[in-house]
Amino acid sequence: MQPIRTFNVSPALPSRLEPLRKLAYNLHWDWNFETKELFRRLDRDLWESSRHNPVLMLGTISQARLQEVAEDEGFVAHMERASRQLDDYLQERTWYRKHRNEVNGQRTEKKQENSSASSLSPQDSGLRTQECYAYFCAEFGLTDCLPIYSGGLGVLAGDHLKSASDLGLPLVAVGLLYQEGYFAQYLNADGWQQERYPVNDFYNMPLHPECNPDGSELRISVEYPGRTVYARVWRVQVGTVPLYLLDTNIEPNNPYDHDITDELYGGDLDMRIHQEMMLGIGGFRMLKALGYKPTVYHLNEGHSAFLILERIRMLMQEEKLDFAAAKQVAQASQVFTTHTPVSAGFDLFPPDKALYYVGHYADIYGLSHEEFLGLGREDTGDLASPFSMAALAMKTSSFVNGVAQLHGLVSRKMFQSLWKDFPLNEVPITAITNGVHARTCVAKSTQELYDRYLGPQWSDAPVDDPLWERVQSIPDEELWRNHERQRSELVVFVRDRLVRKLRDRGASPSEIDQAQEVLDPTVLTIGFARRFATYKRATLFLRNLDRIKKILLGDPNRRVQFVIAGKAHPKDMPGKELIRDIIHFSREEGMNASVVFIPDYDTYVARLMVAGCDVWLNTPRRPREASGTSGMKAAMNGLPNLSVLDGWWDEADYVRTGWPIGHGEDYEDLNYQDDVEANALYDLLEQEVMPLFYNRDGAGIPRKWTAKMKDSIRLNCPFFNTSRMVREYAVRGYFPASDRYSTMTADNYAPAKDVAAWKQRIFEQWYNIKIEEVDVSEPAGIMVNQTVSVKARVNLGELSFDDVQVELYQGAVGVDGEIVNGIPVVMNYQGKDQQGCSIYTVDILYTSSGLQGFSLRVLPKHNNLSSPYELGLILWA
């Protein structure tokens, strides 16, 4: 029976406990142990059964218990302390205010009330400033009671928001609210992954619906072929950062449109484009409806790239700009981060499908269909190529980055075709190495240890802060005993989780009895937890069964055990087979107690594993791992990493803080690669890891192991964290992009119109430029550090010397006759000769001997370009 009217019933709290509501609805509790302990103290069993969801707890706990704690002075004092911590946190976010240069002295940090905040909103809904950074992502992994994420991308996005809040950035985030999220994993009796899709009860989660001033639900609309789809808006408060999520499971949408926000990465290609239209176009319209005026748009992966289409439309129709000027404004203030190291990982839509769903924008822009599709094609001349969301994002962004230094190189190689004729190292795709949120991933007792010996600022302290030298002052005994406690807690949790899952599927009593005895809290424990994609090679450690069995059980005094977790995509059958192979190995070889798979991996399981394991294992095929962040979390807890040199580990100090598998080799024969790297893994375990772990002194402390733990903390914590990462995004990405937006929109968009017209003239005249002559003052043979004068005559045609930058490109000549690692040197304009050619000169020298050379090149130049590479034009002699 359908209700004729519905109500959102809020928990009834005694007035003295009202601060609990504020605490529950701000996810600051996720990285504040004082508040977590408060809710656990309220009802420990309910805290666990609710999946650590304080909102659900407050809605289901008995009124008798609430009345009881309202009269408990100890509990009330605890609550008031946590409430003060939240208030102080919301007030004291100062990094942004200290480090942001004021634009014309007009930026403000004045707090404004959120006009659409409901009664369940936190008191402080964040900073609304003249400057605002909008962060778009398809998934956000914030805490385990909000299961709207699938893996690393979502957890990285969640940590980004937490650090943006810590730093006080004026950031607002946009995503989709999935009714069924990703999926809950369980294994059948054969070890085959099965999926359940529990329905999320939004009204009992730490989020609330946004409302209009009259109290009605705030809704936005997006036009799809033949119909309009509506979405309501929910908000999650992440410290000072609001995360707004769109939900289409409402009337008057039809059942198909309800499912747009049903499953994360579910459905077919049509459902994917539906979701990405809602995220990009709907997300842009939602921010406008909420009153935000972002000065920067950050696309975290290409899923939201359709927002650029809507931005251009709005600028054309509401600000009366032409297409070129509107695109210039949008591009100047857009940032794009790619997380994908293989071309097949990007969303690609057939041309006819792209035109069917978003082709109406071509009519608005005044573009032909092929011109429009060219916005999302790597090769605009290939009329059969698909519409790429990554290409659309890159071609309309002024700052593009990968998520590790190696991934930046991989991305430059993948997308070099967008900047034809540019040297690989000058393709304008940079890298900002990922990080993790320290206060989220480090275990409570370990944080208390760091607080005692390093001081409370360790979680945000930069690499050069002297406090990191104090890591050496942590007593080995204290560090080791703390870690042993974490390992024991992991073992207890794994046993409880396995027993519960086995009972759920009706396992035999003998299986349940075995589960209660798995793992040994004193044995070297190796952790492996990640998405079960085949390139991550979860079963590499099983390559040689005889050798791994010898390692696991060969020496009773030096045993090893593996704790493994992770999900395969529901449609990834090879990934599911990897999970089954591990289960079969542990059963058939009698390894049930030593090789354990934890079902239903989530952020809660991850936090226990990165704290309780001894070594963190990662075995991807290099260079397929864009970054990988679980190893960073392990390192922050003092775990050494044992990993292939891929992603972040390639730039870490992998000798002092762990062990590298291989030395960064690339292989064509993948089978041979698996053999070589599996053997390298076994050798390291036998010759390095196990001896170091089990070499104890008279007090039972592995001194050399704890030294490696301290190096892992000291060298990895200050760099591989989102505090450093988000500061880098701010300084390198957000601040310059926001400044460009301010410049482009000044004086009724005059600068944007000027740059757009200038670009049009450059494109029309570029190929009329001719490099007529290059004169060198010296013959072919010169000495090291000898000055060489170079003079060039360049016919610029209809262009002015102000329109271009002429550079000498010098460097050593490789065996293939190409300049290697060339260095550009800007030449000086000297005027025109009698033939009307522009004259450029420069003096150079070579600091090393051997075969050296130079070339000459011409680049576009304009004060309001984000870089000389923005147009993708270059002319070589």
Secondary structure, 3 states (H helix, E strand, C coil): CCCCCCCCCCCCCCHHHCHHHHHHCEHHHHHCHHHHHHHHHHCHHHHHHCCCCHHHHHHHCCHHHHHHHHCCHHHHHHHHHHHHHHHHHHHCCCHHHHHCCCCCCCCCCCCCCCCCCCCCCCCCCCCCCCCCEEEECCCCCCCCCCCCCCCHHHHHHHHHHHHHHHHCCCEEEEEECCCCECCEEEECCCCCEEEECCCCCHHHCCCEECECCCCCECEEEEEECCEEEEEEEEEEEECCEEEEEEECCCCCCCHHHHHHHCECCCCCHHHHHHHHHHHHHHHHHHHHHCCCCCCEEEEECHHHCCHHHHHHHHHHHHHCCCHHHHHHHHHHCEEEECCCCCHHHCCEECHHHHHHHHCHHHHHHCCCHHHHHHCCCCCCCCCCCCEEHHHHHHHCCCEEEECCHHHHHHHHHHCHHHHCCCCHHHCCCEECCCCECHHHHCCHHHHHHHHHHHCCCCCCCCCCCHHHHHHHHCCHHHHHHHHHHHHHHHHHHHHHHHHHHHHHCCCCHHHHHHHCCCCCCCCEEEEEECCCCHHHCCCHHHCCHHHHHHHHHCCCCCCEEEEEECCCCCCCHHHHHHHHHHHHHHHHCCCCCCEEEECCCCHHHHHHHHHHCCEEEECCCCCCCCCCCHHHHHHHCCCCEEEECCHHHHHCCCCCCEEEECCCCCCCCHHHHHHHHHHHHHHHHHHHHHHHHHCCCCCCCCHHHHHHHHHHHHHHCCCCEHHHHHHHHHHHHHHHHHHHHHHHHHHHHHHHHHHHHHHHHHHHHHHHCEEEEEEECCCCCCCCCCCEEEEEEEECCCCCHHHEEEEEEEEEECCCCCEEEEEEEECEEEEECCCCCEEEEEEECCCCCCCEEEEEEEEECCCCCCCCCCCCCCEEC
